[in-house]
Structures are given as structure tokens and as C-alpha cells.
Amino acid sequence: MFDLIIRRGTVITADSSYLADIAIKDSKIVAISETGILESAKRVIDANGKYVLPGIIDPHCHIHAGVNGIYDTLDFYTASRCAAFGGVTTMLDFSESKKGKSVMEAIKERHEEMKVSVVDYGIHAKFVEANDKIIEEIKDIVAYGCPTFKLFMTYRKSGVMIEDDDILKVMAEAKAQGAMPGFHCESNALVEYCTEKLCQEGNRAWSAFPLSRPNICELEAVNRIVAYAKFMDCPVYIFHLSTGEAKDAVYNAQKAGIKVTAETCPHYLTLTDEVYQTADGHLNMMSPPLRSEKDLNKLWEGLAEGTLTIIGSDNCTFTREIKEQNLEVNEDGSVIPDFTKVISGSCGVEERLALLISEGINKGRITWNQLVRMTSLNPAKTFGLYPQKGAIQVGFDADMVIVDPEKEVTLSDETLHYGIGYTIYQGITPKGWPVMTIRRGDILVEDGEFLGEKGSGQFLHRKLSK
């Protein structure tokens, strides 16, 4: 007897869509057949009229991440709970590496923190420096199951940025050990120059924030990493790409045979920099910032043509109070705008799937099959999770999300589960909503009810394919 059978659902893969029954036993997919053939199970779910997708993989989250002593709102249990509501069954976060500290130790500390997760999880190693001792650790880091890295090209004053000579050292050892470095691509020199110039002009309004990190800021950094990747013959990953110019740079690099993979995020595909003109513009501050409608359309173009192959959330959740804690206030209690004092970050791990269905599929920008590729198959293959995860196939983990393509939910603090008092997507009503999330055969969410068990997620020991 099977543990679970999902009957009569439309299975969506990266390449096809078909009606089928799926059988699960001992956490694995054990059979896929035409409907009505599979024997009985402890439970049968009727998915008639619904779509069955591989569990969503979020390769880019920031949970309980500290910046200048400020931490976001969620821990790994509450964040993974939000993720499960959004159809996510696997999430990857980052070590909290600091200068003068072992990266390997930071990974182990992060691993302990993540053990409360409901969804399965992995860790990217973050590098902020590259002395001989840290370079020697890379072999052990890869052996521990963390073969993907994060390096920041900005945030010098916060002690997060890694210098370019150290970038090259990390890339050299990453190549030697079969690892892949990824980059937050913003030119620190341009960020600091533009920010100082705006402050000298007395312009600290919310609307000045994107001017402090203009498109050229991302383009310069992307071009630099592309050049390094070519010189070092090292595969690289670019996190949260936000501009049309950078998309074109990645396109050209890929055509030239340079090994570069790039992601974008739902906020860059949904919102524009016009929101910075509003009184609550600071709630929409993330880095890189939101861009123009032209950039938004170029990103969708990049997804459709295959230049951008992954969509991560870049989830980093802050309450209004945390966002505003360093701001001065007027006599009436209203905050005085100063973009330099607001921490960057926004939600996304829960609403990502619904937004991509609404803004991508329903508007004819991408297909269901492309969605599966960008949110499941490509992340699994890129980050060393395949063939365990990323597809609905016999032998794979039974990670699935069932979507009701007709269900509409208006996004608000009440309909989402972050509990922060607002959402940057307030009032948007996606059509197409995850109604059941299954992780290794266990139902985590069913019809809006959370059923997951704290700490039931598993650490994923990852190895990149050659």
C-alpha cells in the first residue's frame, strides 16, 4: 500500500504537461501512471482541475541575517512556515561570516540555527575575506555539502564587501574544488560616490534611493565578474539581477561561452521605482533597488529567452518598526525621509509562486513549463540538488505543490503569514494559488492550514555536477 496517491492532477514538468496519478511511499515518488490504475493508499488526494508542480526551491533567502546589528524578523521555523504556504519545499540561506572568523565555523553555526526548519534546507558559504586560512577551508566547506558561495561587491562600510584580489583567490580555489561563487553585483565605488553626492545636495528622500544605486552600478559589477569568470575559467552565479543593461551583458557573456548563470526576483518583475515616490517608499527599499518599467520588461524578456534561468526571492523580512528605527520623526510622529538610514530588504518567499503565475503565466510572458524550470529544475541542477529534487520523477523526493489555477487571493498582511503589518504587494490579487504543499511525502500545508512539524526539514548535502 502506498502512503499517498495524488489522483487526476495535471502534472507540470519542465517540458510537458499531462494528466496522471502519482504514488508516494517512504518519502519518495514511486509511481506515475495514467489515472485509475494505481492501487490503494493510506490517503488519496483528488487533484482534479488542479496543477501538480515539483516543490518550489528558493535558492536565495536571508533569514535572521544581521546588518550593522539589525536583524530581520523571522527565524528559520517561522520563515520556513511562510515558505511552505508558498509552495516552497527547499530553501537555501547563507552563513553569517564575519571578518576574522572561520567560514567553516560560521556554516556549522548556521546549520544549527536551521535545524528548526519545516522545509529542507542548504547553506551557501559567504566570504568576506580570503586569507590563507580561509582559502584552506574551502575544500572542507565543499566536502560538508556547501559548494556554492556568496560574495558581496558592496557594503564596504558594513564589513561585508570582499576586495577584488580576494574575489580572485576564492574563484581560483572554487574552480579547483568544484564549487561555484555567486555575487551581489553592485559597484561599491559608485554606491558610495552617488550616495555622498545626493547627501551633499540635501536629497535624502525615498525617491533618491534608486539614484544612489543607478543601473550603471549593477552593470559595472556584472561586467567585472564576467571578465573575472572568463579570465579564471570559473563558473559564476549572479544573484538578484535587476536591470536591462545587466541582462544584456549576461546574454552576451553566455553567447561568448562564459559560464555565467543569473537569477532575478519577483519584486523586480512586479514593481517599479515609482513606489519610491510614495510616503511608504522606504518599505520598498531593497538592494539593488526597484527599477523602471523598461527594466522590468527586459527581465521578463531575459526569462523567456533563457538568459535568466532562476527566480529567487531574496527574502529578508523587516517590520515597519525595524525599517524605521534609525529615522528621526516630526512632531506629529511621522518619519523624516532619509534613505541612508533605512535597512534594505523585503519579503518574497511566500508570495513568489503566486506572483509569477499572475504576472508571468497569466500575462503570457512565460509558460507553466518555463515556470517549473525556473523555480524547481534549474535551481536543483545549478545548486547540486538534482536528481534528488527539482522534478516529478520516480525515485525523486516526493516534493510537490498543488496549485488551483482559478483561486484568487488578495495579498495583504492578513492573507500572508509574515506577521509584519504590511506587504509591498498590498492589493495585488494573483489568480492561481498553492493549495497544498508536500515535502518528502508529508503534507505541510493544506487548504490554508499549516500541518508541518517544527524541525522536520533536512539538511541537504549538495555536490555540483561537473
Wavefront OBJ file of the C-alpha trace (Angstrom):
o trace
v 0.000 0.000 0.000
v 1.214 3.458 -0.873
v 1.426 6.216 1.712
v -0.235 8.743 -0.570
v -1.732 8.926 -4.042
v -2.425 12.196 -5.841
v -5.130 11.451 -8.394
v -6.213 13.170 -11.600
v -3.932 16.192 -11.320
v -2.337 17.867 -14.311
v 1.357 17.222 -13.790
v 3.535 20.120 -14.947
v 7.153 19.371 -15.761
v 9.853 21.486 -17.339
v 8.992 20.056 -20.757
v 5.426 18.736 -20.736
v 2.015 18.702 -19.056
v -0.162 15.604 -18.661
v -2.948 14.074 -16.576
v -1.645 11.430 -14.174
v -1.768 9.773 -10.773
v 1.313 9.957 -8.533
v 2.112 7.432 -5.795
v 4.326 8.198 -2.796
v 5.907 5.795 -0.348
v 8.659 6.305 2.236
v 9.174 9.941 1.204
v 9.819 9.111 -2.476
v 7.823 9.186 -5.690
v 7.426 5.500 -6.528
v 4.995 5.512 -9.442
v 3.483 7.824 -12.036
v 0.734 6.428 -14.221
v -2.414 7.180 -16.131
v -5.337 7.791 -13.818
v -7.240 4.975 -12.123
v -4.533 2.288 -12.276
v -2.550 2.702 -9.056
v -3.617 0.602 -6.075
v -4.945 1.956 -2.804
v -3.099 4.216 -0.375
v -3.402 5.367 3.201
v -4.697 8.622 1.762
v -5.859 9.637 -1.698
v -5.934 13.301 -2.752
v -8.198 14.291 -5.616
v -6.345 16.933 -7.648
v -8.882 17.092 -10.475
v -8.812 20.536 -12.092
v -5.565 21.431 -10.340
v -1.922 21.524 -11.382
v 0.771 19.455 -9.675
v 4.233 21.059 -9.792
v 7.577 19.954 -8.326
v 8.195 21.519 -4.937
v 9.465 25.069 -5.303
v 13.138 25.650 -4.500
v 14.142 29.058 -3.178
v 17.902 29.365 -3.646
v 18.179 32.860 -2.197
v 16.857 33.698 1.276
v 18.176 35.804 4.128
v 16.789 34.609 7.456
v 17.887 36.087 10.779
v 20.623 37.928 8.922
v 22.421 40.728 10.729
v 23.439 44.015 9.109
v 25.022 46.632 11.381
v 23.462 44.935 14.394
v 19.949 44.891 12.900
v 18.286 41.515 12.366
v 15.253 40.616 10.321
v 12.030 39.441 11.920
v 11.846 35.725 11.147
v 13.741 32.708 12.391
v 14.138 29.522 10.384
v 10.951 27.966 11.735
v 8.691 30.963 11.026
v 10.390 31.627 7.695
v 10.051 28.015 6.590
v 6.395 28.123 7.613
v 5.854 31.100 5.286
v 7.808 29.258 2.610
v 5.568 26.202 2.906
v 2.456 28.339 2.428
v 4.045 29.494 -0.826
v 4.717 26.014 -2.176
v 8.408 26.048 -1.220
v 9.849 22.710 -0.095
v 13.562 23.630 -0.164
v 15.340 26.844 0.739
v 18.989 27.901 0.688
v 20.381 30.537 3.037
v 23.839 31.935 3.811
v 26.438 31.580 6.524
v 26.804 34.631 8.760
v 30.506 35.023 8.013
v 32.467 37.846 9.592
v 35.996 39.117 9.140
v 38.494 37.348 11.350
v 36.179 34.356 11.745
v 36.296 30.881 10.262
v 33.790 30.450 7.413
v 33.559 26.736 8.221
v 32.549 27.529 11.787
v 30.001 30.072 10.542
v 28.473 27.361 8.344
v 28.204 24.947 11.266
v 26.583 27.632 13.416
v 24.101 28.349 10.631
v 23.369 24.655 10.311
v 22.391 24.544 13.988
v 20.085 27.540 13.553
v 18.395 25.983 10.543
v 17.513 22.708 12.275
v 14.118 24.125 13.305
v 13.094 24.441 9.648
v 9.990 22.729 8.305
v 11.275 22.650 4.714
v 14.538 21.064 3.597
v 17.495 23.418 3.571
v 21.048 24.067 2.480
v 23.716 26.705 3.072
v 25.713 28.976 0.782
v 29.109 29.885 2.239
v 29.574 33.648 2.476
v 33.093 35.011 2.068
v 34.057 38.500 3.243
v 37.816 37.962 3.031
v 40.213 35.366 1.688
v 43.339 34.933 3.785
v 45.342 31.717 3.527
v 43.460 30.030 6.375
v 40.063 30.707 4.822
v 41.199 29.551 1.393
v 42.381 26.312 3.020
v 38.858 25.850 4.451
v 37.194 25.767 1.041
v 37.962 22.089 0.499
v 36.282 21.225 3.817
v 33.351 23.539 3.073
v 32.689 21.742 -0.204
v 33.025 18.347 1.499
v 30.491 19.488 4.129
v 27.955 19.909 1.322
v 28.144 23.644 0.706
v 29.689 24.013 -2.769
v 28.105 27.390 -3.586
v 29.299 30.736 -2.274
v 28.147 34.342 -1.868
v 30.446 37.350 -2.222
v 29.313 40.956 -1.870
v 30.834 43.630 -4.101
v 29.400 46.424 -1.957
v 28.642 47.218 1.723
v 32.287 48.075 2.428
v 31.407 50.203 5.446
v 29.377 47.348 6.939
v 32.305 44.955 6.710
v 30.517 42.664 4.253
v 32.264 43.561 0.982
v 35.126 41.375 -0.195
v 38.029 43.009 -2.034
v 38.678 42.129 -5.675
v 42.015 40.429 -5.075
v 40.282 38.164 -2.562
v 37.495 37.503 -5.084
v 40.095 36.109 -7.459
v 41.589 33.913 -4.735
v 38.162 32.463 -3.901
v 37.411 31.885 -7.577
v 40.683 30.046 -8.105
v 40.083 27.684 -5.203
v 36.390 27.290 -6.060
v 37.354 26.079 -9.513
v 39.886 23.671 -8.036
v 37.345 22.197 -5.618
v 34.337 22.029 -7.936
v 32.488 24.917 -6.300
v 30.690 27.954 -7.721
v 30.939 31.511 -6.357
v 27.915 33.787 -6.605
v 27.903 37.575 -6.430
v 25.894 40.518 -5.201
v 26.812 42.724 -8.148
v 26.812 46.410 -7.220
v 29.866 48.620 -7.607
v 30.764 49.853 -4.131
v 32.678 52.826 -5.528
v 29.603 54.007 -7.435
v 27.267 53.392 -4.482
v 29.432 55.428 -2.139
v 30.052 58.182 -4.699
v 26.379 58.559 -5.632
v 25.192 58.391 -2.029
v 27.674 61.042 -0.889
v 26.716 63.292 -3.795
v 22.996 63.030 -3.005
v 23.634 63.794 0.650
v 25.730 66.836 -0.227
v 22.816 68.045 -2.354
v 20.485 67.540 0.603
v 18.481 64.888 -1.206
v 17.685 62.046 1.174
v 14.112 61.430 0.008
v 12.892 57.901 -0.627
v 12.924 58.746 -4.330
v 16.691 59.341 -4.104
v 17.355 55.745 -3.107
v 17.470 54.290 -6.663
v 19.671 57.242 -7.660
v 22.199 56.102 -5.068
v 22.446 52.723 -6.821
v 21.795 53.524 -10.513
v 21.696 50.957 -13.306
v 25.354 51.534 -14.159
v 26.204 50.399 -10.635
v 24.954 46.885 -11.369
v 26.219 46.829 -14.950
v 29.800 47.694 -13.968
v 29.904 44.980 -11.325
v 28.364 42.352 -13.611
v 30.855 43.180 -16.362
v 33.700 42.899 -13.871
v 32.591 39.468 -12.679
v 32.057 38.306 -16.249
v 35.621 39.372 -17.043
v 36.933 37.548 -13.972
v 34.923 34.436 -14.877
v 36.451 34.418 -18.349
v 39.968 35.035 -17.068
v 39.739 32.399 -14.322
v 37.625 29.960 -16.378
v 35.383 29.671 -13.325
v 31.583 29.290 -13.410
v 29.812 32.133 -11.587
v 26.309 32.905 -10.375
v 24.752 36.371 -10.237
v 22.139 36.949 -7.560
v 19.100 39.260 -7.942
v 19.834 40.822 -11.339
v 17.629 43.909 -11.702
v 18.477 45.904 -14.847
v 18.033 45.546 -18.575
v 21.626 46.522 -19.260
v 22.967 43.806 -16.949
v 20.620 41.268 -18.547
v 22.110 42.123 -21.948
v 25.624 41.814 -20.528
v 24.842 38.309 -19.248
v 23.287 37.404 -22.606
v 26.434 38.479 -24.440
v 28.671 36.648 -21.977
v 26.726 33.426 -22.372
v 26.860 33.712 -26.168
v 30.634 34.070 -25.858
v 30.799 30.812 -23.919
v 31.464 32.316 -20.486
v 29.992 30.206 -17.683
v 27.600 32.644 -16.021
v 24.176 31.870 -14.542
v 21.853 34.638 -13.395
v 18.666 34.951 -11.381
v 16.146 37.695 -10.843
v 13.468 38.146 -8.175
v 9.675 38.651 -8.071
v 9.849 42.266 -6.898
v 11.864 43.276 -9.983
v 9.246 41.538 -12.147
v 6.243 43.105 -10.422
v 7.013 46.578 -9.017
v 8.838 49.648 -10.338
v 10.742 52.576 -8.858
v 7.548 54.650 -8.889
v 6.800 53.261 -5.423
v 9.649 55.352 -4.012
v 7.545 58.427 -4.726
v 5.014 57.388 -2.063
v 5.007 58.142 1.659
v 5.809 54.499 2.410
v 8.508 54.262 -0.240
v 11.042 53.142 2.349
v 9.153 49.894 2.890
v 10.108 49.000 -0.702
v 13.821 49.540 -0.202
v 15.935 46.552 -1.149
v 19.332 46.305 -2.811
v 19.518 46.511 -5.742
v 16.536 48.887 -5.810
v 13.399 48.573 -7.898
v 13.909 49.779 -11.445
v 11.890 51.228 -14.343
v 9.101 49.631 -16.353
v 11.616 49.241 -19.183
v 13.939 47.232 -16.948
v 11.027 45.115 -15.729
v 10.090 44.202 -19.290
v 13.717 43.418 -20.176
v 13.900 40.993 -17.259
v 10.789 39.152 -18.448
v 12.437 39.068 -21.875
v 15.535 37.562 -20.296
v 13.473 34.836 -18.622
v 11.583 34.000 -21.813
v 14.762 33.756 -23.906
v 16.673 31.761 -21.290
v 19.299 34.331 -20.301
v 17.917 34.446 -16.767
v 17.251 30.886 -15.663
v 16.319 31.087 -11.979
v 13.964 33.192 -9.859
v 14.886 33.529 -6.178
v 13.011 35.502 -3.552
v 15.885 37.363 -1.804
v 13.542 37.215 1.179
v 14.616 39.397 4.099
v 11.709 40.317 6.339
v 11.516 43.514 8.391
v 8.669 45.092 10.306
v 7.915 48.761 9.762
v 9.376 49.429 13.205
v 12.717 47.854 12.241
v 12.762 49.697 8.920
v 12.158 52.992 10.727
v 14.159 52.511 13.908
v 17.050 54.770 12.834
v 14.850 57.549 11.390
v 14.055 60.834 13.079
v 10.412 61.852 13.421
v 8.383 65.034 13.095
v 6.304 66.456 15.938
v 3.264 64.585 14.593
v 5.168 61.307 14.773
v 5.691 60.923 11.030
v 9.148 59.816 9.932
v 11.553 62.228 8.264
v 12.731 60.652 4.992
v 16.381 59.646 4.910
v 17.122 56.719 2.625
v 20.608 56.332 4.117
v 19.148 55.216 7.457
v 16.728 52.535 6.232
v 17.814 48.913 6.086
v 17.209 47.173 2.774
v 15.126 44.033 2.436
v 11.646 42.746 1.664
v 9.543 39.598 1.786
v 9.030 37.199 -1.096
v 9.397 33.553 -0.083
v 5.641 33.055 0.369
v 4.135 35.094 -2.471
v 6.753 34.352 -5.149
v 4.902 31.464 -6.847
v 1.548 33.243 -6.995
v 3.127 36.426 -8.369
v 4.931 34.501 -11.105
v 1.709 32.763 -12.105
v -0.185 36.042 -12.138
v 2.421 38.310 -13.723
v 4.143 35.703 -15.870
v 1.807 32.939 -16.999
v -1.491 34.796 -16.912
v 0.000 37.690 -18.885
v 1.561 35.427 -21.499
v 5.160 36.221 -20.572
v 6.155 32.651 -19.662
v 4.545 29.204 -19.755
v 3.816 26.776 -16.920
v 6.697 24.629 -18.118
v 9.098 27.572 -18.022
v 7.896 28.369 -14.506
v 8.781 24.861 -13.348
v 12.176 25.166 -14.995
v 12.949 28.496 -13.276
v 11.672 27.618 -9.808
v 12.451 23.895 -9.500
v 14.531 22.151 -12.165
v 17.132 24.863 -12.817
v 17.770 25.637 -9.116
v 18.104 21.914 -8.410
v 20.621 21.400 -11.204
v 22.524 24.640 -10.573
v 22.933 24.170 -6.827
v 23.620 20.439 -6.580
v 20.164 19.159 -5.581
v 19.471 17.129 -8.715
v 18.460 14.278 -9.094
v 17.101 14.240 -5.546
v 14.940 17.307 -6.081
v 13.643 19.560 -8.846
v 11.321 17.248 -10.788
v 8.356 14.904 -10.513
v 10.065 11.637 -11.387
v 10.161 8.143 -9.895
v 12.937 7.953 -7.302
v 12.950 11.674 -6.519
v 11.926 13.152 -3.179
v 8.137 13.493 -3.049
v 8.246 17.301 -3.043
v 5.194 18.794 -4.753
v 2.891 21.764 -4.707
v -0.702 21.563 -5.875
v -1.960 24.789 -7.458
v -5.545 25.831 -8.016
v -5.258 27.888 -11.230
v -8.606 29.579 -10.582
v -8.139 30.569 -6.952
v -7.678 34.289 -6.314
v -6.178 35.754 -3.147
v -5.657 39.450 -2.494
v -2.218 39.972 -0.975
v -2.181 41.670 2.418
v -0.669 41.221 5.854
v -3.760 39.215 6.753
v -3.567 36.765 3.846
v 0.201 36.266 4.138
v 1.924 34.790 7.192
v 4.899 37.026 7.950
v 3.089 38.989 10.650
v 4.920 42.250 9.957
v 1.917 44.563 9.484
v 2.265 45.280 5.754
v 3.223 43.870 2.377
v 4.850 45.651 -0.543
v 2.339 43.813 -2.757
v -0.700 45.226 -0.955
v -3.884 44.878 -3.010
v -2.406 42.728 -5.790
v -4.725 39.781 -6.471
v -2.959 36.889 -8.184
v -5.071 34.259 -9.928
v -3.502 30.877 -9.295
v -2.657 29.872 -5.737
v -0.862 26.984 -3.975
v -3.427 24.969 -2.008
v -1.248 22.058 -0.857
v 2.483 21.726 -0.194
v 4.034 18.271 0.176
v 7.634 17.806 1.339
v 9.041 14.267 1.104
v 5.508 12.902 1.226
v 4.452 14.895 4.302
v 1.695 17.455 3.831
v 2.922 20.779 5.191
v 0.015 22.980 4.109
v -3.493 22.000 3.062
v -6.205 24.483 2.091
v -4.688 27.293 4.140
v -3.957 25.163 7.224
v -0.385 24.619 8.357
v 0.313 20.971 9.259
v 4.106 20.917 9.309
v 6.237 19.820 12.224
v 8.937 22.112 13.548
v 12.392 20.706 12.858
v 11.228 18.152 10.283
v 13.264 19.707 7.481
v 16.524 18.041 6.499
v 19.955 19.481 5.764
v 20.864 18.897 2.125
v 24.429 17.822 1.450
v 24.970 19.227 -2.031
v 27.539 18.456 -4.709
v 27.753 20.245 -8.034
v 27.669 18.153 -11.174
v 30.663 18.538 -13.489
l 1 2 3 4 5 6 7 8 9 10 11 12 13 14 15 16 17 18 19 20 21 22 23 24 25 26 27 28 29 30 31 32 33 34 35 36 37 38 39 40 41 42 43 44 45 46 47 48 49 50 51 52 53 54 55 56 57 58 59 60 61 62 63 64 65 66 67 68 69 70 71 72 73 74 75 76 77 78 79 80 81 82 83 84 85 86 87 88 89 90 91 92 93 94 95 96 97 98 99 100 101 102 103 104 105 106 107 108 109 110 111 112 113 114 115 116 117 118 119 120 121 122 123 124 125 126 127 128 129 130 131 132 133 134 135 136 137 138 139 140 141 142 143 144 145 146 147 148 149 150 151 152 153 154 155 156 157 158 159 160 161 162 163 164 165 166 167 168 169 170 171 172 173 174 175 176 177 178 179 180 181 182 183 184 185 186 187 188 189 190 191 192 193 194 195 196 197 198 199 200 201 202 203 204 205 206 207 208 209 210 211 212 213 214 215 216 217 218 219 220 221 222 223 224 225 226 227 228 229 230 231 232 233 234 235 236 237 238 239 240 241 242 243 244 245 246 247 248 249 250 251 252 253 254 255 256 257 258 259 260 261 262 263 264 265 266 267 268 269 270 271 272 273 274 275 276 277 278 279 280 281 282 283 284 285 286 287 288 289 290 291 292 293 294 295 296 297 298 299 300 301 302 303 304 305 306 307 308 309 310 311 312 313 314 315 316 317 318 319 320 321 322 323 324 325 326 327 328 329 330 331 332 333 334 335 336 337 338 339 340 341 342 343 344 345 346 347 348 349 350 351 352 353 354 355 356 357 358 359 360 361 362 363 364 365 366 367 368 369 370 371 372 373 374 375 376 377 378 379 380 381 382 383 384 385 386 387 388 389 390 391 392 393 394 395 396 397 398 399 400 401 402 403 404 405 406 407 408 409 410 411 412 413 414 415 416 417 418 419 420 421 422 423 424 425 426 427 428 429 430 431 432 433 434 435 436 437 438 439 440 441 442 443 444 445 446 447 448 449 450 451 452 453 454 455 456 457 458 459 460 461 462 463 464 465 466
